[in-house]
């Protein structure tokens, strides 16, 4: 249920072209993002690796490439586990499972000017590389005064 008194609706009349951003923020509020009830699995880091580059790192010990699906659509990067038939076979000889390999879905909202470059799983850490692409028209430039 949308709150008609939200700050986002108050800002809409004085902004142009930000509708999709306000819609995303409202969805985050509706999904209890800010209430702290969201699941904290798997743990992750967001690292700024350069002026315009970022990495999202997820700790995925016990997972392999076949167990993970990374999808990007409509500015939402979704990383989720895939249930495999091998899980039952792995459990046959398992005496104790201390490394969690449970089902998860983790989503990140990506800005319009950020491009997903790729994903790599190495040593139990999934790294998704992102790059902010700044169009020439938005880059700082010197204007000659005549």
C-alpha positions, 0 to 999 in steps of 0.5 A: 500500500502506497503512502500518499504522504511519502517524501517521494510523492511530495518531491514529484511535482518539483522534479522532472524525469525522476519517476523511476527512481522514486518508484524504486525507493517506494518499492524498497520501503514497501518491501521492508528494506528499511525496517531491518526485517530483511534477511542477511544471507548471504553476507556481502560487501560493496567495494569502490575499486576505482573512480567509476568502478565497483564490486559487489562481493557475496560470501558463498562458501560451499557453492559452485558456478552451477549453484548460482544464477546472476541476472540483470534486468530493469536496473535490478541485479538479482543473485540467487541460488539454484536448487540442484539434484546433487544436494541430496547426493552430497548429504548421504555421507554428511555427518555435520553441516557447518557451511550453510548452502541454503536457498537465497535471493539477493537483489541490488538496484543499479543506477541507469548509468552503471553497467554490469561488466561480469561475475566471477566465483573464486575461493567462495567469493562471488564478485560482480564487477560494475562500471559507471559510464558517464556520457561525454555530455555529462563530463566536466569540461571547460567552457571557453569565454568569448 
